[in-house]
Amino acid sequence: MARSLSASGARPAYLPRRRSPVRPARVAGRGLQYILLILVTAVMALPLVWMVLNAFKPDTETSGYPPTFFPVHPTLDNFSNLFKISPFGTFYVNSLIASGTAAVLTIIVSSLAAYAITRFRYRIFEVMAGLGLIAYMLPSILVVVPVVEIAQHLNATDSVPAISVLYTAYFTPFGLWLLRSYFAGIPIELEEAAMVDGSTRFGAFRRVVLPQAVPGIIATAIFTFSVAWNEYLYASVLLYSPQHQTLSAGMAVFLIGQLDSYSWGVLMAGGTLMTVPVIIMFIFLQRHLTAGWGGGAVKG
């Protein structure tokens, strides 16, 4: 039996497989890729790390020379002073309400609009979607004056719910075009089968379409929340009272403007606390974010 296997050219099961030789050029290229990746990551993360470290330094260290990278005398006074000299907690709650509401409303409106465009082939829907995308691509500074005038006529200035609706209108075109590619890739036969079994169209949309578009929905929600969380232009123009301001506008006014703060440690403490929700969200949902953007590009 052993001879017949050898004569036929088959490899006996007990013989070890030959390992392919490792090419030095391939190893060197892979190592260079990792080195470049580490360098790029370090350069991009350095400002964030510097901000966090300075949040734990006293003013004598942040203004001293030569500067120190790690805090020599770490302290938490900057965080306590932050809440003493400004209504930082109110800013935080307002930002959570505005960003969270905008993310939820954007998902609802974008999902319904994307489903209508992919299932009901009316040219007017395509035209409206294109106009919305063009409006989204315009710089915000070009439309801030008409937005403020409309808000004043509607008595919608200095209102957190109003700024949430504004963010929803601003981010809906992006969510529409991202979710549109997902809904277009879902076979319509699945919905038809559900409706044959007695489900309504909305029931088929809720039970069949939405579960398959979860990566795109999460990607849209993360993008909307993170951008609304850091938005400054509309918040600084439309929100002017301390009890209604968000983090970006409130920190600019109270920590840099009215209070004439000279403490870099307090500013860095505010910036550190401001980045915490976004970092946590990206840590737990980055897999869905990558799958959402990549899947939307493939299905489109």
Kinemage of the C-alpha trace (Angstrom):
@kinemage 1
@onewidth
@group {chain A} dominant
@subgroup {mainchain}
@vectorlist {calphas} color= white
{ca met a 1} P 0.000 0.000 0.000
{ca ala a 2} L 2.869 2.382 0.874
{ca arg a 3} L 4.539 1.717 -2.478
{ca ser a 4} L 1.343 2.302 -4.427
{ca leu a 5} L 0.847 5.650 -2.692
{ca ser a 6} L 4.398 6.646 -3.409
{ca ala a 7} L 4.120 5.621 -7.019
{ca ser a 8} L 0.942 7.599 -7.511
{ca gly a 9} L 2.603 10.716 -6.118
{ca ala a 10} L 0.264 11.175 -3.129
{ca arg a 11} L 1.820 12.352 0.136
{ca pro a 12} L 1.519 9.768 2.974
{ca ala a 13} L -0.530 11.013 5.904
{ca tyr a 14} L 2.300 10.474 8.384
{ca leu a 15} L 4.778 12.713 6.570
{ca pro a 16} L 4.916 16.353 7.787
{ca arg a 17} L 3.984 19.103 5.387
{ca arg a 18} L 6.711 21.348 4.119
{ca arg a 19} L 6.477 24.895 5.358
{ca ser a 20} L 6.749 27.574 2.754
{ca pro a 21} L 9.963 29.547 3.193
{ca val a 22} L 9.601 32.939 4.839
{ca arg a 23} L 10.783 35.641 2.502
{ca pro a 24} L 12.878 38.362 4.172
{ca ala a 25} L 11.430 41.028 1.894
{ca arg a 26} L 7.888 40.093 2.933
{ca val a 27} L 8.809 40.195 6.637
{ca ala a 28} L 10.538 43.548 6.206
{ca gly a 29} L 7.536 44.966 4.359
{ca arg a 30} L 5.132 43.777 7.046
{ca gly a 31} L 7.365 45.242 9.758
{ca leu a 32} L 7.520 48.577 7.945
{ca gln a 33} L 3.731 48.638 7.735
{ca tyr a 34} L 3.406 48.107 11.475
{ca ile a 35} L 5.999 50.785 12.206
{ca leu a 36} L 4.192 53.310 10.019
{ca leu a 37} L 0.868 52.369 11.629
{ca ile a 38} L 2.294 52.870 15.102
{ca leu a 39} L 3.814 56.229 14.153
{ca val a 40} L 0.593 57.518 12.587
{ca thr a 41} L -1.442 56.356 15.586
{ca ala a 42} L 0.996 57.984 18.006
{ca val a 43} L 0.901 61.295 16.150
{ca met a 44} L -2.899 61.289 16.052
{ca ala a 45} L -3.271 60.266 19.705
{ca leu a 46} L -0.627 62.645 21.086
{ca pro a 47} L -2.946 65.717 21.422
{ca leu a 48} L -5.550 63.624 23.248
{ca val a 49} L -2.957 62.119 25.587
{ca trp a 50} L -1.435 65.554 26.225
{ca met a 51} L -4.887 66.965 27.082
{ca val a 52} L -5.653 64.165 29.544
{ca leu a 53} L -2.258 64.436 31.251
{ca asn a 54} L -2.526 68.220 31.589
{ca ala a 55} L -5.945 67.839 33.199
{ca phe a 56} L -4.191 66.293 36.225
{ca lys a 57} L -1.431 68.933 36.469
{ca pro a 58} L -1.578 71.982 38.779
{ca asp a 59} L -1.249 75.430 37.242
{ca thr a 60} L 2.387 75.639 38.311
{ca glu a 61} L 3.183 72.708 36.029
{ca thr a 62} L 1.024 73.663 33.032
{ca ser a 63} L 2.556 77.150 32.925
{ca gly a 64} L 6.069 76.130 33.984
{ca tyr a 65} L 9.151 75.759 31.795
{ca pro a 66} L 10.466 73.357 30.703
{ca pro a 67} L 7.138 71.558 30.308
{ca thr a 68} L 6.661 68.117 31.803
{ca phe a 69} L 4.950 65.317 29.912
{ca phe a 70} L 3.683 63.334 32.908
{ca pro a 71} L 2.281 65.211 35.935
{ca val a 72} L 4.866 65.491 38.702
{ca his a 73} L 2.266 66.391 41.335
{ca pro a 74} L -1.043 64.950 40.047
{ca thr a 75} L -4.194 66.602 41.334
{ca leu a 76} L -7.965 66.509 40.854
{ca asp a 77} L -8.452 70.199 41.673
{ca asn a 78} L -8.955 71.074 38.017
{ca phe a 79} L -12.050 68.869 37.814
{ca ser a 80} L -13.548 70.272 41.009
{ca asn a 81} L -12.813 73.861 39.945
{ca leu a 82} L -14.439 73.173 36.596
{ca phe a 83} L -17.812 72.592 38.257
{ca lys a 84} L -17.316 75.548 40.609
{ca ile a 85} L -16.638 78.256 38.037
{ca ser a 86} L -19.144 77.090 35.394
{ca pro a 87} L -22.440 75.155 35.125
{ca phe a 88} L -20.563 72.308 33.477
{ca gly a 89} L -23.074 69.703 34.615
{ca thr a 90} L -25.890 71.619 32.924
{ca phe a 91} L -23.865 71.840 29.720
{ca tyr a 92} L -23.280 68.090 29.877
{ca val a 93} L -26.944 67.236 30.298
{ca asn a 94} L -27.965 69.609 27.493
{ca ser a 95} L -25.433 68.043 25.132
{ca leu a 96} L -26.628 64.544 25.984
{ca ile a 97} L -30.249 65.528 25.347
{ca ala a 98} L -29.524 67.366 22.090
{ca ser a 99} L -27.159 64.751 20.647
{ca gly a 100} L -29.171 61.732 21.781
{ca thr a 101} L -32.466 63.160 20.539
{ca ala a 102} L -30.906 64.118 17.205
{ca ala a 103} L -29.467 60.607 16.769
{ca val a 104} L -32.807 58.909 17.502
{ca leu a 105} L -34.854 61.246 15.300
{ca thr a 106} L -32.322 61.006 12.470
{ca ile a 107} L -32.529 57.210 12.547
{ca ile a 108} L -36.338 57.265 12.455
{ca val a 109} L -36.651 59.824 9.651
{ca ser a 110} L -33.771 58.429 7.586
{ca ser a 111} L -35.007 54.849 7.844
{ca leu a 112} L -38.517 55.703 6.689
{ca ala a 113} L -37.237 57.942 3.887
{ca ala a 114} L -34.661 55.399 2.680
{ca tyr a 115} L -37.268 52.649 2.679
{ca ala a 116} L -39.696 54.787 0.673
{ca ile a 117} L -37.029 55.623 -1.932
{ca thr a 118} L -35.935 52.007 -2.399
{ca arg a 119} L -39.438 50.493 -2.482
{ca phe a 120} L -41.526 53.154 -4.236
{ca arg a 121} L -39.871 54.212 -7.468
{ca tyr a 122} L -41.038 57.813 -7.815
{ca arg a 123} L -38.757 60.337 -9.457
{ca ile a 124} L -39.782 63.058 -7.020
{ca phe a 125} L -38.255 61.018 -4.192
{ca glu a 126} L -34.923 60.826 -5.990
{ca val a 127} L -34.975 64.564 -6.669
{ca met a 128} L -35.728 65.381 -3.025
{ca ala a 129} L -32.987 63.056 -1.824
{ca gly a 130} L -30.493 64.680 -4.189
{ca leu a 131} L -31.458 68.175 -3.085
{ca gly a 132} L -31.099 67.150 0.532
{ca leu a 133} L -27.614 65.799 -0.087
{ca ile a 134} L -26.613 69.006 -1.872
{ca ala a 135} L -27.895 71.049 1.063
{ca tyr a 136} L -25.943 68.832 3.468
{ca met a 137} L -22.714 69.417 1.509
{ca leu a 138} L -23.012 73.199 1.799
{ca pro a 139} L -20.816 74.803 4.494
{ca ser a 140} L -22.803 75.565 7.625
{ca ile a 141} L -21.631 79.168 7.696
{ca leu a 142} L -23.503 79.845 4.438
{ca val a 143} L -26.898 78.905 5.877
{ca val a 144} L -26.505 80.076 9.474
{ca val a 145} L -28.184 83.458 8.804
{ca pro a 146} L -31.406 82.059 7.279
{ca val a 147} L -31.507 79.356 9.961
{ca val a 148} L -31.309 81.988 12.695
{ca glu a 149} L -34.032 84.077 11.038
{ca ile a 150} L -36.338 81.066 10.759
{ca ala a 151} L -35.664 80.133 14.393
{ca gln a 152} L -36.452 83.685 15.529
{ca his a 153} L -39.737 83.753 13.609
{ca leu a 154} L -40.702 80.419 15.181
{ca asn a 155} L -39.578 81.508 18.680
{ca ala a 156} L -37.226 78.522 18.655
{ca thr a 157} L -34.058 80.226 19.866
{ca asp a 158} L -32.401 79.344 23.156
{ca ser a 159} L -34.122 75.962 23.217
{ca val a 160} L -32.504 72.537 23.504
{ca pro a 161} L -35.422 70.733 21.766
{ca ala a 162} L -35.224 73.215 18.894
{ca ile a 163} L -31.503 72.637 18.405
{ca ser a 164} L -32.199 68.888 18.444
{ca val a 165} L -34.690 69.297 15.601
{ca leu a 166} L -32.167 71.428 13.720
{ca tyr a 167} L -29.496 68.733 14.077
{ca thr a 168} L -32.009 66.149 12.854
{ca ala a 169} L -32.746 68.175 9.728
{ca tyr a 170} L -29.023 68.659 9.136
{ca phe a 171} L -27.996 64.978 9.483
{ca thr a 172} L -31.003 63.331 7.845
{ca pro a 173} L -29.576 63.552 4.261
{ca phe a 174} L -26.447 61.677 5.352
{ca gly a 175} L -28.466 59.002 7.131
{ca leu a 176} L -30.791 58.723 4.137
{ca trp a 177} L -27.998 58.003 1.667
{ca leu a 178} L -26.223 55.601 3.999
{ca leu a 179} L -29.324 53.554 4.833
{ca arg a 180} L -30.563 53.673 1.272
{ca ser a 181} L -27.774 51.354 0.164
{ca tyr a 182} L -28.694 48.896 2.909
{ca phe a 183} L -32.378 48.809 2.103
{ca ala a 184} L -31.627 48.466 -1.604
{ca gly a 185} L -29.565 45.331 -0.872
{ca ile a 186} L -32.368 43.609 1.080
{ca pro a 187} L -34.416 41.334 -1.240
{ca ile a 188} L -37.988 42.501 -1.591
{ca glu a 189} L -39.092 38.859 -1.674
{ca leu a 190} L -38.540 38.675 2.081
{ca glu a 191} L -41.080 41.437 2.660
{ca glu a 192} L -43.520 39.893 0.232
{ca ala a 193} L -43.269 36.575 2.061
{ca ala a 194} L -43.961 38.313 5.354
{ca met a 195} L -46.998 40.119 3.901
{ca val a 196} L -48.301 36.861 2.447
{ca asp a 197} L -48.155 35.418 5.974
{ca gly a 198} L -50.446 38.222 7.152
{ca ser a 199} L -48.033 41.004 8.111
{ca thr a 200} L -48.676 44.602 7.092
{ca arg a 201} L -46.123 46.573 5.110
{ca phe a 202} L -45.035 48.466 8.208
{ca gly a 203} L -44.838 45.179 10.104
{ca ala a 204} L -42.634 43.703 7.388
{ca phe a 205} L -40.491 46.847 7.477
{ca arg a 206} L -40.102 46.593 11.241
{ca arg a 207} L -39.568 42.829 11.490
{ca val a 208} L -37.707 42.057 8.255
{ca val a 209} L -35.971 45.151 6.888
{ca leu a 210} L -34.760 46.932 10.012
{ca pro a 211} L -33.002 43.919 11.613
{ca gln a 212} L -30.921 43.420 8.466
{ca ala a 213} L -29.938 47.093 8.377
{ca val a 214} L -28.725 47.249 11.994
{ca pro a 215} L -25.028 47.920 11.094
{ca gly a 216} L -26.024 50.881 8.939
{ca ile a 217} L -28.379 52.183 11.619
{ca ile a 218} L -25.656 51.997 14.273
{ca ala a 219} L -23.154 53.721 11.969
{ca thr a 220} L -25.616 56.538 11.322
{ca ala a 221} L -26.378 56.893 15.024
{ca ile a 222} L -22.692 57.063 15.986
{ca phe a 223} L -21.921 59.639 13.307
{ca thr a 224} L -24.910 61.803 14.219
{ca phe a 225} L -24.241 61.680 17.962
{ca ser a 226} L -20.516 62.416 17.707
{ca val a 227} L -20.885 65.336 15.297
{ca ala a 228} L -23.838 66.838 17.194
{ca trp a 229} L -21.921 66.401 20.448
{ca asn a 230} L -19.045 68.553 19.139
{ca glu a 231} L -21.115 71.023 17.082
{ca tyr a 232} L -20.308 74.638 17.911
{ca leu a 233} L -21.620 77.045 15.250
{ca tyr a 234} L -25.383 76.618 15.623
{ca ala a 235} L -25.126 76.047 19.376
{ca ser a 236} L -23.203 79.277 19.916
{ca val a 237} L -25.653 81.293 17.801
{ca leu a 238} L -28.996 79.845 18.895
{ca leu a 239} L -28.257 79.006 22.548
{ca tyr a 240} L -27.222 81.980 24.671
{ca ser a 241} L -28.440 81.356 28.234
{ca pro a 242} L -26.319 79.208 30.597
{ca gln a 243} L -29.160 76.811 31.408
{ca his a 244} L -29.618 75.940 27.724
{ca gln a 245} L -26.094 75.939 26.323
{ca thr a 246} L -24.284 72.796 25.260
{ca leu a 247} L -20.713 71.818 26.050
{ca ser a 248} L -18.938 73.296 23.036
{ca ala a 249} L -20.607 76.708 23.282
{ca gly a 250} L -20.679 76.762 27.086
{ca met a 251} L -16.989 76.015 27.460
{ca ala a 252} L -16.092 78.692 24.926
{ca val a 253} L -18.179 81.311 26.731
{ca phe a 254} L -17.560 80.500 30.391
{ca leu a 255} L -14.066 79.033 30.426
{ca ile a 256} L -12.479 81.264 27.799
{ca gly a 257} L -14.730 84.307 27.476
{ca gln a 258} L -16.724 85.687 30.382
{ca leu a 259} L -14.689 84.165 33.222
{ca asp a 260} L -11.368 85.027 31.547
{ca ser a 261} L -9.945 81.739 32.757
{ca tyr a 262} L -6.169 81.473 32.751
{ca ser a 263} L -6.059 77.907 34.047
{ca trp a 264} L -5.070 75.503 31.288
{ca gly a 265} L -5.640 72.644 33.682
{ca val a 266} L -9.329 73.521 34.027
{ca leu a 267} L -9.685 73.783 30.262
{ca met a 268} L -8.003 70.423 29.776
{ca ala a 269} L -10.240 68.880 32.451
{ca gly a 270} L -13.305 70.119 30.584
{ca gly a 271} L -11.982 68.763 27.292
{ca thr a 272} L -11.211 65.398 28.896
{ca leu a 273} L -14.723 65.017 30.308
{ca met a 274} L -16.171 66.127 26.992
{ca thr a 275} L -14.429 63.337 25.080
{ca val a 276} L -15.436 60.538 27.479
{ca pro a 277} L -18.883 59.670 25.990
{ca val a 278} L -17.618 59.644 22.408
{ca ile a 279} L -14.602 57.479 23.280
{ca ile a 280} L -16.754 54.983 25.197
{ca met a 281} L -19.232 54.806 22.337
{ca phe a 282} L -16.504 54.180 19.773
{ca ile a 283} L -14.848 51.507 21.930
{ca phe a 284} L -18.013 49.444 22.225
{ca leu a 285} L -19.490 50.117 18.785
{ca gln a 286} L -16.480 50.483 16.485
{ca arg a 287} L -17.073 47.017 14.999
{ca his a 288} L -20.604 48.022 14.004
{ca leu a 289} L -19.346 51.367 12.700
{ca thr a 290} L -16.803 49.716 10.383
{ca ala a 291} L -19.330 47.144 9.227
{ca gly a 292} L -21.916 49.868 8.626
{ca trp a 293} L -19.711 52.057 6.441
{ca gly a 294} L -18.104 49.146 4.614
{ca gly a 295} L -21.358 47.273 4.094
{ca gly a 296} L -23.102 50.401 2.854
{ca ala a 297} L -20.366 50.989 0.297
{ca val a 298} L -20.511 47.399 -0.982
{ca lys a 299} L -24.277 47.231 -1.205
{ca gly a 300} L -24.556 50.617 -2.846
